[in-house]
């Protein structure tokens, strides 16, 4: 006998888990289909090298889902300023939380912390069933009101809607025949945690090099998490270096802004590309997070866009259910796609433009971008608009991302 759900979610990562928690707290019957359970514990003082820079909008979403207090307990790192400068000149721009009347600009948080806090919230709900390990083998429309999902093990299940939150290489998106547009950047992002001589001053630092941006993201214990976007060959060389050589190369690339690099943790690298699904929906199917879009990490917006997707889809489905309409029907899915696709495309285009502008070493462009940085730094209203938009303090946001607490009913 098939089990019936309101929504089945392929993928229990940060975005999929946030969507499941938002829906489950509204009393919807949700199935989370995930291959790997989250990491439950780690040695005291250890910080993973995969972190996210969470915006204020993302913080609000996680607060409204009651996951934020657990994340604070596990460890979050607020940052109060951001400083960006160009290796090809003297152009720079600085953003300060104090100028906005805010306590901080955002938080640097380990991905595993976000995921674990969300999963613990899911496990406390009787409206959510977590199937893990679970692997989707196939899915197809079943009659007029359901998507039937076949798993590698166990009976099939039916849902009014299948949400694909299974990442940049989404199998569900591919199986549904939804094409993507985009290109590889011929870059890899190298990540690691490092110790440096000088304090980071709760500041996120980013230097634009011709080969790609190098960011130092401040951690609460005084270390920094680095994201170094560079050529694949250079990334391989950095991965293979002995610690002392790596520290010297990193310090030089960063102009020793925080002094010498004195220690570092494990290094890893992953390829970068821009990717956008040509559509976010199909019959009884919706894409969220990286399944819908992949973005260059230079502004740290990937997870933030995904959490906004989850918040918007949850809001749309909650309103649809309140009106006793079909959760997987085209009207509801069209509303979700209209609300998110344009904003996501604009952010992807802006980050691609920044990447190309700062990755080009032609003298006229180098001069123009340095002048632009300096002018933007002096133009208070423009600078405030830019950072408020990035923080999620401006724009048309879903209810979960707004300051006032939306009505949430425990399932």
Secondary structure as GFF3:
##gff-version 3
##sequence-region A 1 411
A	DSSP	beta_strand	3	10	.	.	.	ID=ss1
A	DSSP	alpha_helix	14	24	.	.	.	ID=ss2
A	DSSP	beta_strand	30	33	.	.	.	ID=ss3
A	DSSP	beta_strand	51	54	.	.	.	ID=ss4
A	DSSP	alpha_helix	56	64	.	.	.	ID=ss5
A	DSSP	alpha_helix	68	74	.	.	.	ID=ss6
A	DSSP	beta_strand	77	79	.	.	.	ID=ss7
A	DSSP	beta_strand	81	86	.	.	.	ID=ss8
A	DSSP	beta_strand	92	96	.	.	.	ID=ss9
A	DSSP	alpha_helix	97	100	.	.	.	ID=ss10
A	DSSP	beta_strand	106	110	.	.	.	ID=ss11
A	DSSP	alpha_helix	111	123	.	.	.	ID=ss12
A	DSSP	beta_strand	128	131	.	.	.	ID=ss13
A	DSSP	beta_strand	136	142	.	.	.	ID=ss14
A	DSSP	beta_strand	146	151	.	.	.	ID=ss15
A	DSSP	beta_strand	157	164	.	.	.	ID=ss16
A	DSSP	alpha_helix	171	175	.	.	.	ID=ss17
A	DSSP	beta_strand	180	196	.	.	.	ID=ss18
A	DSSP	beta_strand	203	209	.	.	.	ID=ss19
A	DSSP	beta_strand	212	218	.	.	.	ID=ss20
A	DSSP	beta_strand	224	230	.	.	.	ID=ss21
A	DSSP	alpha_helix	232	240	.	.	.	ID=ss22
A	DSSP	alpha_helix	243	253	.	.	.	ID=ss23
A	DSSP	beta_strand	261	264	.	.	.	ID=ss24
A	DSSP	beta_strand	268	277	.	.	.	ID=ss25
A	DSSP	beta_strand	281	282	.	.	.	ID=ss26
A	DSSP	beta_strand	285	287	.	.	.	ID=ss27
A	DSSP	three_ten_helix	289	291	.	.	.	ID=ss28
A	DSSP	beta_strand	293	294	.	.	.	ID=ss29
A	DSSP	three_ten_helix	297	299	.	.	.	ID=ss30
A	DSSP	alpha_helix	302	322	.	.	.	ID=ss31
A	DSSP	alpha_helix	330	358	.	.	.	ID=ss32
A	DSSP	alpha_helix	363	378	.	.	.	ID=ss33
A	DSSP	alpha_helix	380	391	.	.	.	ID=ss34
A	DSSP	three_ten_helix	399	401	.	.	.	ID=ss35
###
